Structures are given as structure tokens and as C-alpha cells.
Amino acid sequence: MKTIYKYQLKITDTQYLEITGFNGFLKVAEQNGNLYLWCIVNKEVNSIYTVEINILGTGNPIIHNTKIHQDSHFDSVLTSNGLVWHVFIN
């Protein structure tokens, strides 16, 4: 059965997330002061999908990570403290 799950993200340059039964990405947003990624998962499928997530704030240089490019941009989030985080999925 497919279900929507959320995964808390760290606000850091690069992180890896393992998603069991991954079926698709939906949205990144702030909730209660934290950044979350919502995905569709199928818990009847036991395969684990590992995804690399890169998060950059507006004004930060992209030079340090060559995997960050326009095609890998997934979402941008304006947080309640006024910062904007740009999320790239590889």
C-alpha cells in the first residue's frame, strides 16, 4: 500500500537519506521550525533507495559541490526566520 511519509532533513551541505519502498518525491517544507521532505512510499516493497540531498542557502557558493546544478534542483523553502534553503536531489 502506498503512503505519504515525511523525513526530517538536516540543514547541511550534503546528507544521505535511506527510504524503504521509495515511490516518489513530493515536497520540501518547514514544519515546526524543521525542514522535512515528503515522499510516497510503498511499505510492501522492501527495497531501500538511498538519495543524496544537498541544501544551500541563498548567497552560499556552489563551487564546493559539482553535483549541484539546475537539473537537480527539487525545491526551495522560505523558512519562518526569513532564510531560504535550496534543495537539490541527486
N, CA, C and O of each residue as an XYZ file, in Angstrom:
360
protein
N       0.839     -1.175      0.000
C       0.000      0.000      0.000
C       0.891      1.247      0.000
O       1.849      1.339      0.767
N       0.564      2.181     -0.854
C       1.318      3.427     -0.925
C       0.825      4.396      0.146
O      -0.372      4.505      0.413
N       1.782      5.092      0.749
C       1.507      6.028      1.833
C       2.449      7.215      1.688
O       3.518      7.093      1.090
N       2.061      8.349      2.226
C       2.945      9.515      2.245
C       3.660      9.540      3.591
O       3.029      9.499      4.647
N       4.987      9.608      3.533
C       5.824      9.697      4.727
C       6.620     10.990      4.665
O       6.852     11.545      3.591
N       7.035     11.461      5.840
C       7.917     12.628      5.873
C       9.212     12.250      6.572
O       9.236     11.418      7.480
N      10.285     12.884      6.124
C      11.621     12.633      6.647
C      12.244     13.971      7.011
O      12.285     14.884      6.186
N      12.727     14.090      8.238
C      13.357     15.340      8.660
C      14.722     15.469      7.997
O      15.498     14.514      7.951
N      15.000     16.653      7.489
C      16.285     16.944      6.858
C      17.132     17.786      7.791
O      16.615     18.604      8.551
N      18.429     17.579      7.726
C      19.379     18.441      8.422
C      19.719     19.584      7.480
O      19.821     19.376      6.270
N      19.893     20.760      8.001
C      20.322     21.871      7.159
C      21.845     21.821      7.121
O      22.542     22.437      7.927
N      22.324     21.055      6.142
C      23.748     20.825      5.961
C      24.015     20.678      4.464
O      23.096     20.416      3.688
N      25.260     20.846      4.068
C      25.592     20.804      2.642
C      25.162     19.502      1.983
O      24.480     19.527      0.958
N      25.549     18.363      2.553
C      25.269     17.059      1.941
C      24.819     16.070      3.001
O      25.404     15.987      4.080
N      23.770     15.321      2.679
C      23.312     14.245      3.547
C      22.748     13.137      2.680
O      22.391     13.353      1.522
N      22.672     11.948      3.258
C      22.135     10.793      2.550
C      20.933     10.287      3.334
O      20.973     10.170      4.558
N      19.872      9.992      2.610
C      18.643      9.525      3.214
C      18.287      8.177      2.614
O      18.270      8.021      1.393
N      18.006      7.209      3.464
C      17.589      5.884      3.006
C      16.086      5.771      3.159
O      15.549      5.958      4.251
N      15.401      5.461      2.048
C      13.947      5.405      2.033
C      13.530      4.003      1.586
O      13.815      3.586      0.463
N      12.857      3.290      2.475
C      12.372      1.946      2.152
C      11.082      2.060      1.342
O      10.151      2.760      1.742
N      11.032      1.375      0.213
C       9.837      1.371     -0.626
C       9.585      2.688     -1.350
O       8.440      3.026     -1.650
N      10.653      3.430     -1.630
C      10.523      4.737     -2.282
C       9.712      4.643     -3.571
O       9.894      3.734     -4.379
N       8.797      5.627     -3.739
C       7.974      5.662     -4.946
C       7.930      7.047     -5.585
O       7.482      7.173     -6.725
N       8.383      8.097     -4.884
C       8.426      9.423     -5.489
C       8.549     10.530     -4.463
O       8.115     10.392     -3.320
N       9.151     11.640     -4.893
C       9.279     12.822     -4.039
C       8.059     13.716     -4.228
O       7.502     13.795     -5.323
N       7.650     14.386     -3.158
C       6.502     15.288     -3.247
C       6.853     16.743     -2.969
O       6.562     17.614     -3.789
N       7.475     17.019     -1.827
C       7.618     18.408     -1.388
C       8.663     18.507     -0.296
O       8.879     17.555      0.454
N       9.317     19.663     -0.205
C      10.145     20.024      0.944
C       9.531     21.283      1.532
O       9.193     22.215      0.801
N       9.386     21.312      2.855
C       8.807     22.477      3.514
C       9.255     22.514      4.973
O       9.787     21.542      5.507
N       9.025     23.657      5.591
C       9.296     23.817      7.009
C       8.038     23.441      7.790
O       6.924     23.798      7.407
N       8.235     22.717      8.886
C       7.138     22.396      9.796
C       7.703     22.459     11.213
O       8.673     21.770     11.532
N       7.106     23.270     12.044
C       7.543     23.422     13.441
C       9.032     23.744     13.566
O       9.711     23.244     14.462
N       9.529     24.583     12.660
C      10.920     25.019     12.718
C      11.930     24.056     12.123
O      13.129     24.339     12.137
N      11.478     22.931     11.602
C      12.372     21.947     10.984
C      12.061     21.805      9.503
O      10.957     22.114      9.053
N      13.046     21.336      8.757
C      12.885     21.112      7.322
C      12.548     19.639      7.093
O      13.215     18.757      7.634
N      11.503     19.367      6.282
C      11.068     17.998      6.019
C      10.938     17.750      4.522
O      10.675     18.662      3.739
N      11.133     16.486      4.151
C      10.915     16.012      2.799
C       9.758     15.014      2.848
O       9.799     14.051      3.614
N       8.733     15.241      2.035
C       7.611     14.316      1.943
C       7.796     13.445      0.704
O       8.145     13.938     -0.369
N       7.558     12.141      0.866
C       7.716     11.164     -0.215
C       6.538     10.206     -0.218
O       5.866     10.010      0.795
N       6.306      9.617     -1.376
C       5.389      8.496     -1.468
C       6.225      7.234     -1.297
O       7.245      7.062     -1.965
N       5.793      6.361     -0.406
C       6.494      5.096     -0.197
C       5.494      3.948     -0.280
O       4.300      4.113     -0.031
N       6.015      2.800     -0.631
C       5.211      1.580     -0.656
C       5.854      0.627      0.340
O       6.874      0.008      0.037
N       5.269      0.505      1.521
C       5.857     -0.315      2.579
C       5.777     -1.806      2.290
O       6.339     -2.609      3.036
N       5.086     -2.192      1.219
C       5.060     -3.599      0.820
C       6.306     -3.960      0.016
O       6.559     -5.135     -0.252
N       7.078     -2.955     -0.363
C       8.319     -3.156     -1.107
C       9.475     -2.943     -0.138
O       9.548     -1.901      0.513
N      10.372     -3.909     -0.035
C      11.453     -3.846      0.951
C      12.741     -3.217      0.429
O      13.713     -3.100      1.175
N      12.765     -2.813     -0.828
C      13.995     -2.240     -1.369
C      14.263     -0.880     -0.721
O      13.345     -0.127     -0.396
N      15.547     -0.598     -0.549
C      15.961      0.669      0.069
C      16.592      1.547     -1.000
O      17.516      1.135     -1.701
N      16.075      2.766     -1.109
C      16.587      3.749     -2.060
C      17.397      4.761     -1.263
O      16.888      5.359     -0.314
N      18.648      4.954     -1.642
C      19.496      5.941     -0.978
C      19.611      7.152     -1.884
O      19.984      7.039     -3.051
N      19.288      8.312     -1.333
C      19.307      9.544     -2.103
C      20.279     10.531     -1.459
O      20.353     10.645     -0.236
N      21.015     11.234     -2.298
C      21.902     12.295     -1.825
C      21.133     13.613     -1.904
O      20.577     13.955     -2.948
N      21.108     14.342     -0.801
C      20.410     15.625     -0.742
C      21.421     16.702     -0.398
O      22.170     16.581      0.571
N      21.433     17.757     -1.203
C      22.309     18.901     -0.972
C      21.432     20.111     -0.683
O      20.464     20.372     -1.397
N      21.777     20.845      0.367
C      20.997     22.021      0.751
C      21.937     23.216      0.818
O      22.960     23.180      1.502
N      21.577     24.266      0.104
C      22.348     25.504      0.104
C      21.440     26.669      0.441
O      20.287     26.718      0.013
N      21.964     27.594      1.204
C      21.244     28.827      1.480
C      21.516     29.836      0.385
O      22.548     29.779     -0.284
N      20.588     30.761      0.205
C      20.782     31.833     -0.772
C      22.070     32.589     -0.441
O      22.311     32.948      0.711
N      22.882     32.822     -1.452
C      24.136     33.557     -1.277
C      25.340     32.684     -0.996
O      26.469     33.175     -1.014
N      25.132     31.401     -0.737
C      26.257     30.493     -0.491
C      26.842     30.022     -1.817
O      26.100     29.799     -2.774
N      28.162     29.869     -1.886
C      28.781     29.440     -3.142
C      28.468     27.994     -3.478
O      28.335     27.152     -2.589
N      28.352     27.715     -4.761
C      28.071     26.369     -5.245
C      29.367     25.643     -5.603
O      29.336     24.438     -5.854
N      30.453     26.309     -5.633
C      31.735     25.787     -6.101
C      32.126     24.477     -5.420
O      32.720     23.610     -6.062
N      31.810     24.314     -4.153
C      32.280     23.165     -3.374
C      31.623     21.847     -3.762
O      32.134     20.780     -3.422
N      30.508     21.907     -4.462
C      29.824     20.666     -4.801
C      29.452     20.683     -6.279
O      28.558     21.419     -6.696
N      30.141     19.874     -7.059
C      29.907     19.875     -8.505
C      28.616     19.169     -8.889
O      28.198     19.260    -10.043
N      27.964     18.463     -7.953
C      26.715     17.779     -8.256
C      25.520     18.725     -8.247
O      24.431     18.356     -8.688
N      25.714     19.912     -7.760
C      24.611     20.868     -7.689
C      24.511     21.616     -9.008
O      25.422     22.350     -9.391
N      23.400     21.423     -9.693
C      23.139     22.141    -10.928
C      21.629     22.293    -11.056
O      20.873     21.680    -10.302
N      21.200     23.093    -11.992
C      19.788     23.422    -12.135
C      18.910     22.184    -12.306
O      17.796     22.144    -11.783
N      19.393     21.179    -13.026
C      18.592     19.982    -13.275
C      18.319     19.172    -12.009
O      17.338     18.430    -11.958
N      19.167     19.300    -10.985
C      18.964     18.533     -9.757
C      18.194     19.326     -8.700
O      17.952     18.815     -7.606
N      17.804     20.571     -9.010
C      17.030     21.375     -8.055
C      15.643     20.775     -7.891
O      14.933     20.544     -8.869
N      15.264     20.522     -6.633
C      13.953     19.940     -6.359
C      12.979     20.969     -5.806
O      11.830     21.033     -6.242
N      13.433     21.780     -4.845
C      12.518     22.718     -4.199
C      13.321     23.798     -3.491
O      14.499     23.608     -3.186
N      12.679     24.929     -3.232
C      13.240     25.990     -2.406
C      12.233     26.300     -1.315
O      11.024     26.295     -1.545
N      12.751     26.573     -0.113
C      11.877     26.762      1.041
C      12.210     28.077      1.718
O      13.354     28.308      2.109
N      11.213     28.939      1.857
C      11.339     30.162      2.653
C      10.909     29.810      4.063
O       9.747     29.474      4.292
N      11.834     29.882      5.014
C      11.528     29.491      6.385
C      11.023     30.672      7.202
O      11.160     31.826      6.798
N      10.441     30.371      8.350
C       9.828     31.400      9.192
C      10.845     32.405      9.732
O      10.463     33.501     10.142
N      12.141     32.050      9.737
C      13.157     33.001     10.195
C      13.699     33.866      9.054
O      14.632     34.643      9.253
N      13.114     33.730      7.859
C      13.487     34.565      6.725
C      14.558     33.989      5.824
O      14.864     34.579      4.788
N      15.137     32.855      6.184
C      16.160     32.236      5.341
C      15.506     31.407      4.240
O      14.404     30.884      4.405
N      16.208     31.300      3.116
C      15.722     30.478      2.012
C      16.736     29.370      1.770
O      17.925     29.622      1.575
N      16.237     28.130      1.786
C      17.068     26.949      1.554
C      16.699     26.346      0.217
O      15.519     26.190     -0.095
N      17.698     26.007     -0.570
C      17.500     25.436     -1.902
C      17.935     23.968     -1.823
O      19.066     23.664     -1.444
N      17.015     23.065     -2.188
C      17.232     21.632     -2.021
C      17.474     20.993     -3.389
O      16.682     21.143     -4.319
N      18.604     20.271     -3.479
C      18.995     19.581     -4.702
C      19.032     18.090     -4.400
O      19.576     17.673     -3.378
N      18.456     17.289     -5.286
C      18.387     15.841     -5.095
C      19.160     15.159     -6.211
O      18.916     15.402     -7.393
N      20.103     14.294     -5.817
C      20.917     13.542     -6.780
C      20.758     12.063     -6.545
O      21.361     11.257     -7.252
